[in-house]
Amino acid sequence: MRTRTALFTLLLIVMSVVFISSGVIVMAAQDASCLAFVQTSFEQLNSSCTDVPGNSACFGNGVSANSSGGSVTGFSKPGDKVDLADIQSVQTQPLSGESDNWGLALLNFHANVPLALSDQGLKFFMMGDVNVENAVDSSNAFTPVAALTVTPLVAANLRSGPSTDAKVLANAPVGTELAADGTSSDGGWLRVLNGDQLAWISKQVVAAKDGDLGTLPVIDSNTRTLMQSIFLKTGETTATCTGAPPSMLVIQAPGGMNASINVNGVDIRFDGAIVLHVGEADHDMDVVVLGGGANVDGVSLPAGFTLAVPMSDDGHSSNGAATGLRPINDNERTFLTPLAGGISPNLLYTALTVPTQGDVAAILAQLNIASAGQTVSGPASGQAECSRFKPTSPLGGMPLGSTPFYWDAAPGATAYRINVFDGSGSLVSSVDAATASTTIQLDTGSFGGGSNFSWSVDALVNGQVACSSGHVSVVRDAFGQTVSDGNGGGSSQQTCTGGWQGC
């Protein structure tokens, strides 16, 4: 413990300049007296907020909560817990050495995590000047229920949605035990958990081993829990001591779960852990993936990558496409490292780690991202500049449904062609972009069965291939969905293509 504490203190001291994606936060070397308090605050959170139940918030330090009627009582000291149904927003305080104050709070909320997988759901760690406001109408918020065990009477297909037209994800042999926790709006399908995979099975082909299936709640396109849609703000007040972590929100999902949330009108799907920061000056929401992978409004990010989403002036919706998709740099790695030493593994599903340069390099190699040396010349070679030509998104994970594909330009090209291949390497789709645009929207559900695919892009000059990129390997998600806010603000409700929300 002493070794770990000393390492954590050292990591904090060396942090003097903090970059976060497109924004820069400069921590002035003023008063180092608050560093010990930062360490103490982490220890206080770790000791006070163990065994926090789902759908609740825990007071770590420097926290306030408000309901529609004003301040929430009984939430004023370390270890205090409050049900999310009793609050509308939570605010943690910026770091101040003068007042020995640094806000830390833990929120557990269900989102789309079934109780059979975890009764705590997603974990929100609010650090510094962070405000999280619930954007889901509490009167219509969904509350998960304990699952009932069902078994197929015949070998049955598990599908991505409650329809025979939905994709087949797996087959459940007779007698397979499945955890059912909801029904479709027409009552003909059950949402089940098969291992860590959510799927739908026809109600006609199963028998309940316990309980009454008629008591299960309906799960449809409007189903969302408290805090599954939020409005997020993070401050950028200059800290009073060297090396203080910037204000941020850290979110972790249970292992293997593809979590779905909406933050400031932006749909985010991820497994593992992500970090969010909203710049006050540039109105960008920065997303960093610590582990697993994420999809931000259709753009895929593997672990160790970041991007920025421009926000509207009120911060409740995006104001354009995400930009700056890239690996995190050493400065970002420095300010993220204290998360691994500060938050106790007892509060987490798995200990947080920060991808190293070597980790990112391995991810890039695994994804087969095309470099200039991998670009293959075509009949129109030399008529386009192909030195920086490569695919950029999706990488690693690929959403199911309408998905934007991006690539870096080859100046001189008059058009581009996107080629998609299945797991055996067979071409399943080839689409020309009519202009020299470097993005195109494709329906990934039209690529056929399976989950493993790859794609490449050709740069064309008057219909002739100037150069072709290398292949990028991607795994198609089993579920396609968006999660808009519950009050009609933020992003508008979109049609989803299956999954836990039942459309």
N, C-alpha and C positions, 0 to 999 in steps of 0.2 A: 504493500500500500504506500509506504514512504517513497519507494522508487517511482511509482506511478504518479504520486503527487508532485515530486520534484520535476519529473518530465513534463507534466502538464504546465507547471509554473514556468519552466524554461520556454515551452512553446508559446505561452502567452507573451513573455517578455520580448521574444524576437519579432513579434508581429508589430511593425510600425507603419507599413503601407498596405492598404487593403484595396484590391481591385475586385469588383463583382460584375462579371459579364461586361455589358456596355457602359456601366457606371463605375466611378472611382470614388472610394471613401478614404480620406486621408486621416489617420489617427495621429494627432500631434503628441510628441514626446513631452508631456507636461508633468503630471503627477502620477508616479507609479504606485502610490499607496493603495489604490483601489484594486490592484491585481490580486492581492490576497483575498479581497472580498468576492471577486469573481470566482475564485476557487471555492471559497466557502459557500457561495450561492449554489454552485453545482452540487456540492456535497449535501446541502440542505434539500435540494430537489430530490436527489437520489435517495435520501433517507426518509423523506416525508411523503413521497408519492409512489411508493411501491404498492402493488395490488390495487391499483385504481380500476374500478369497474368500468364497463362500457357505458357510453352515453353520459359521461361526466367529465368535469374539469377539476384539476387539483392545483392548489396554490403552492407554488414553489417559493417565490420571493417577488415583492414589488408588483402585485397584480391587483386589478380591480375588475369587477364584472357588473354589467348593467342589464336590466330587464326592460320591457316596454314601459314599466312604471317607475324606473329609476335605479339606484344602486341596489345591488344584491347584498343582503345581510348574511352574516355567517361565512364570509369568504374574505378573511382579512389577515390570516396568519398561516405559516407553513403547515401543510398537511390538511388544511380545510378543503373539503370536497363539495361540489354542488352539481345537481343534475342539469344537463344541458337544456332540458325543457323549461328550466327556471331562469335562463339567461338569454339575452339577445346578442351581446357582444362581450369580448374579453380584451383587456388592454394590459400589456406588460410595459414596465417602465424602462426608459433609457438609462444607460450607465452613468452614474454620478458618484465620483469619489467623495465629494463634499457631504453627500447625504448617505453614503454607503448603500447605494440602491442600484440594483440591476434586476430587471424583471425576468422571471422564469416561470413558465406554467406548462402543464401537461394536459392535453385534451384527448380523451378517447371517444371516438364516435363510430357508429356502425358502417355508414356508407353502404357499399354493396357487398360487404363481407358477411357471409352467413354465420349465424351463431354456432353452427356445427363445425366451422373452421376456427373461429375465435370469437369469444364473447366480449372482447375489448375493441375489436374493429381496427380502424386506422388510428395511429398515434400522431398527434400534433405536438411538437415542442416549440413553444414561443420563446424567443430569446431576444432581450433588449426591447427597443421601442417598436412593438408590434401590436396591431389591432386586428382582431378577427371578428367579423360580424356575420351572424347567420343570415343566409339569403333564402331560406326555405320557410314557407308559411307553416308555422308550428301547428296550426289546426289541421293541416293536411299531411304532416310529416309521417312517414312510415316507420313503424317499430317492428323489427324482426321478431320472430317467434321461434321457440324451440322446434327443431325438426322432428318429423315422424319417420320411422323406418318403413320403407316399402321395398318389395322385391318383384321383379318381373315374372309373370306367369309363363311367358314365352320369351325367346331371345328378342330383344327390343333395341331399336336405335335410340341413341341419345343425340339430340339435335341442338343447334345453336339458338333456336327459337321455337315457340309453341305452334308449329305448323309442319305439315308434311313437306312443304316446300323449303324448309330451313335446312342448312347444311348438317350432314351427319358427322358428329364428332367422334363417336365411339359406339360400340355395341355392348349391351349388357346381357350376359347369359342368364338363363333361368336361375333364380335363387340369389342373384347378386343383391347385396344390401345397399340401398341408396338412401340418403337423407333428404327428405322432401320438406321444404319450408314455405311453399307458396303455390298458388294456382294461377292459370291464365284467366283473363277476363271472361272468357266463355266457359270456364270450368272444365275444359276438356284436356288440359295439360298440367303437369306438375313440374315445378322447378326443383331440381335435385342436385346434390353435391356428390360427385363421383371422384373420390380421392380429393384433389384440390381443384377440380374442374367443375364449373357450373354448367348445367345443361338442362334440357327439357325432355320429358318422356310422356307419352300418351297415358292418360289416366285409365284408359280402358284395358291396358295390358299389365297393370300392377295390382298387387294386394298389399294392404297395410298390415304390418306386424303389430303395430300399437297405435292407439288413438283413432280419432275420426278425421279423415281427410277433409271433410266438409268444414272443419274449423280453421283450415289454413287460410291466410289472407291472400287477396288478389295482388299480384305483382304485374304492373303494366307500364306503359311508357311514361306515366306521370309519377311513378313511385320513386321517392327519394327520402332519405332520412335527414334529421336535423344535421346541419353543418356539412351536408354533402355538396351544397353550393354555398360559397362564402364570398364576402368582400374582404380583401386583405390590404392593409397598409403597413409599411415599415418605415421607420424614421432614419434620417441620415445625420443626426446631431453629432457634432464632433465630440469624441470621447475625451475624458479628462485624464486618461492614462494610456501609456504606451501598450500596444499589443492587445487591446480589448477586442473581443469578437464583435463583428458588426451585427446589427439587428437582422434577424432572419427567422423564417419558419421552416422547421425540419419536419418532414412527413415520412412515416414508415408504414408499410403494409406487411401483413403476415406473409411468410415465405410461400411462393407459388401463386399468390393471389394477384389477379389483374385488377387493381383498384381503379375506380372511376370517380372523379370529383370535378367540380367546376369552380374556378378561382377567377374572380373579376370578369366573368363572362367567357373565360377561356377553358375549353374542355381539356382536361389532363387525365391520361390513363397511364398507370405505371405499376411496376412490381419492384419491390426493394425499397429504396429510400431516395427522396429528392429534397432539394433545398430551394426555397423561394425568397426573393427579395424584390420589393417594388420601389424603384427610385422616385424620390419626391421631385427631383429637378427634371429628369428626362422622361418621366412617366412610363419607363420601361419596366416590365416584369421579367426578371431574370430567373431562369430555371436551370438548376444544376442537378445532374444525376449522380448520386453517390454509389448506388448499387442497383443491379437489375437493369431495367430500361424504362423509357417513358415515351409517350406520344403526346405532343402538345399541338392541339388543333390540326392534327394530321401530319405533323413533322416528327419523325422518329429520332430519339436520342439514346445512344448506348451509355453505359456507365463511363464516367469521366468526361462527359461532354456537357456543353451549356449552350443556351441560346437566349435571345431577348425578344419579348413580345411587346410592341408599342401599345400603350394604353390611352384611352380617351381621357379628357381633362378631369372627369369625375371618377376615373379609375374603375368604372363598372363594366367596361367592355373593351375589346381590343380595337386598335385604330390602325389596322394593317397587318400584313403577314409577318410572321416571325423572321428575325434576321440573326446573323452572327453565329450560325451553327458551327461549333469548333470544339476541340479539346480544351479542358481547363488548363490554365497556365500555372507556373510555380507560385506566383503571388496568391492566386486563388486557393491553391493547394495549402498554402501556409495558413490562411485564415480559417480554412475548413478543418484542419488537423485537430484543433482543440475539441471538436465535437466527439472524436473518437476517444479522447482521454477524459472528457468532462461528463458525458452522459453515461450512467452506469448501465452495463449490459442487463442488469436486473429489471430495468425499465423498458427494455427493447426486446423485439423478437429475435434479432441477431445483433451483435455488436457492430457499431458503425465503423466503416473503414473509408479512407479517402484514396481513390485510385491514383497510383503512382504513374510517372511517365512511362515506365515499363509496362504497367497494366494497360495504359491507353494504346501503346504501340502494339501490344498483343491483340487488343480488341480490333484495331485497324487491320492487322494482318488476317485475323479470323474472318472479318467481314469482307475481305478481298476488295477493299476500296481501290479503285483503279488509280494508279499514278501515271505520270507522263510516260514512264518507261513501259507501262502495260498497255498503252494505247496502240491500237493496230491501224496502220495506214490502209486506205482504200483506193479505188480508181481515181478519185479526185484529190489524191494526196498533194499537199503543198498549196491548195487553194483555200485552206482554212488554217488558223493558228490553233494547234491542238495541244500545246505544251501544258495547259492547265485544265484541259477538258476532262471531266470526271463526274460520275453520279454523286449527289450529296444527300438525298433523302427520297425514300425511306432507307434507313440503315439498321440492320438487325431485326427490328420488329416492323411489321406491316399491318396497318389496320384492315379490318374487314369492311368493305363498302367503299364509298366515294373517297378517294385518297389523292392528295397532290403529290406528284413526283417532281423532283428538282434536280438540276445538274448545273455545273459551271460551264459557261459558254465557250465555244470555239469561234472566235471572231472570224468572220468571213463566211460562216455557214449560213445558208438561206433557209434551212429547216432542220428539224431533228426527228429521229425515229426511236421510239422506246420499244424494246424487246423484252418480253417476259418469258421465263422458262420454268418448267415444273421441276420436281425433285430429281427426275431422271435426265434432265437436261433438254427435254423436248420443248420446242417453241409453242407456247400456248396463246400468245397475244403479241401483235406487232402493230403499233399505232403511230401515225405520222402527226407531228405538230405542224399545223398549216403555216405557221410563221416562224420567225427566228426566236420565239419565246423560249425561255429556259425553265418552263414549268407546264405541266399538263395534269388534268384531273382524270383518273381512271377508276373504274369500278373493279376493285380487287376480288369481289365475289364472283366475277365472270371468268376467273382464271381456271375454274375446275376444282376438283377435289384435292385433298392434301393440304399440308400447312407449310412445307418447305418449297421455296421458290428462289429464283435469282433474276436479276434484271440488268440490262445494259442499255446504252444509248449510242446511237450513230449520229454523227454530224454530217449533214447533207449539203452539197453545193449543186443546185439545179438538178436535184434528184439523184446525184451520184454520191457515194459514200466517200467522204474525205478522211474520216477516222472513226474508229469504234472503240468505246471504252471497254475496260475489263468488266467482269460480272460482279455484282454485289449480291451476297447471299442475304435473304430475308426470311423471316418466319411469320406467316399470316396469323393474326389473332383469330381466336374462335368466335369472338363477339365483336359486333360493331354497334357503337352507341354514342350518343352525346348526352351530357347532363347539363341542362340549363337551370337557371335559378328558379326558385319556387314562387317568386313574386311577380314574374313577368318582366323583370329587368335583366340586364346583362345580355347574354346571347339569346337569340330566339330559339324556341323549341324546334328541333329538327327531327326528321324521320330517321329512326335508327333501323339497323338491319338485323336485329335479333339480339339475344343475350339476356342478361338477368332482368332487364326492365320489361321484357315480354312483348316487344313490338315485332 
